[in-house]
Amino acid sequence: MDKAALVDVDITSGKKILDILDKAGFKVIVALWLYTSEFEAWRLYIASPVVEAEGITRAYLRLLSALRSSDDPDLASRITITLLSPKEPLIRAFRRTFARAAEVKDGVRLSSQVISDGVFVEQAYLYRVA
């Protein structure tokens, strides 16, 4: 089966979500689109300390509230978003590998790459690593 492509509209939508969350005070440590064979789809992964501080359910409620109160309230229904703790191994691997990389500030595509801790990245678009 062919992989779905991550297109410019997806990248723009992800950036818009990050802008909305920033304005709402929802801290984002790592944000990226990630393609995995397991789901055969792209998902927007967002790691936030809100998950640790308030729990996953309250974190999702805050995220959805911020998105629904934006000028594009249907944005959340068009994109699969996965919230994670900054302590998750996947997130820690991205932070170890890219936290000091200047090119991430403008976004970076990754393909068939092993990053820190032996984590294999099939396809990704990395927005932010702090």
C-alpha positions in Angstrom: 0.0 0.0 0.0 1.3 3.5 -0.9 2.1 5.9 1.9 -0.1 8.9 2.2 1.8 12.1 1.5 2.1 14.9 4.0 1.2 18.0 1.9 1.6 21.7 2.4 -2.0 22.1 3.7 -1.2 19.6 6.5 2.0 21.4 7.4 0.1 24.8 7.4 -2.7 23.3 9.5 -0.2 22.0 12.1 1.5 25.4 12.3 -2.0 27.0 12.8 -2.7 24.5 15.7 0.6 25.4 17.3 -0.1 29.2 17.0 -3.6 28.7 18.6 -2.1 26.6 21.4 0.7 29.2 22.0 -1.9 32.0 22.2 -4.0 29.9 24.7 -1.0 29.4 26.9 -0.8 25.7 26.2 2.9 24.9 26.4 4.2 22.7 23.6 7.7 21.1 24.1 7.8 19.0 20.9 5.5 19.1 17.9 5.7 17.0 14.8 3.8 15.1 12.1 4.8 11.4 12.2 4.0 8.7 9.8 4.0 5.2 11.1 3.3 1.9 9.3 1.3 0.8 12.3 -1.5 3.3 11.6 -0.7 3.8 7.8 -1.4 7.5 8.4 0.1 10.7 9.5 -0.6 12.0 13.0 0.2 15.3 14.7 2.1 14.5 17.9 2.2 17.2 20.6 4.2 16.8 23.8 3.2 19.1 26.6 3.9 19.4 30.3 0.2 19.9 30.7 -0.2 16.1 30.3 2.0 15.5 33.3 0.5 18.3 35.4 -3.2 17.8 34.7 -3.5 14.3 33.3 -4.2 13.2 29.7 -8.0 13.8 29.8 -7.8 17.3 31.1 -4.9 18.1 28.7 -7.1 16.9 25.7 -10.0 19.0 27.0 -7.8 22.1 27.2 -6.4 21.5 23.7 -9.8 21.0 22.2 -11.2 24.0 24.0 -8.4 26.2 22.6 -9.0 24.9 19.1 -12.8 25.2 19.2 -12.5 28.8 20.4 -10.3 29.7 17.5 -11.3 31.3 14.2 -11.3 27.7 12.7 -13.3 25.6 15.2 -13.5 22.6 12.9 -9.7 22.3 12.7 -9.6 19.7 15.5 -12.0 17.4 13.7 -9.8 17.4 10.5 -6.6 16.3 12.1 -5.6 13.4 14.3 -3.7 14.8 17.2 -1.9 12.6 19.8 -0.9 14.3 23.0 2.1 12.9 24.9 4.1 13.6 28.0 7.5 15.1 27.5 8.8 12.0 29.4 7.7 9.5 26.6 10.6 7.7 25.0 9.7 9.0 21.5 9.7 12.6 22.7 12.9 12.2 24.7 14.6 10.8 21.6 13.6 13.8 19.5 14.7 16.2 22.3 18.1 14.5 22.6 18.6 14.6 18.8 17.2 18.0 17.8 17.0 20.3 20.9 19.9 22.4 19.7 19.3 22.1 16.0 18.8 25.6 14.4 17.1 24.2 11.3 14.1 22.9 13.4 13.0 26.5 13.9 11.9 26.6 10.2 10.6 23.0 10.2 12.5 19.9 9.0 11.5 16.8 7.2 12.9 13.4 8.3 12.9 10.2 6.3 14.1 6.7 7.2 16.4 7.9 10.0 17.5 6.5 13.3 17.6 9.2 16.0 18.7 9.1 19.7 18.1 5.9 21.7 17.7 3.8 18.5 14.3 5.3 17.6 13.5 4.8 13.9 11.6 7.6 12.2 9.9 6.4 9.0 8.7 9.8 8.0 8.3 13.0 10.0 8.0 16.8 9.8 9.4 18.4 12.9 8.1 21.8 13.9 9.5 22.4 17.3 11.8 20.9 19.9 12.5 22.6 23.2 
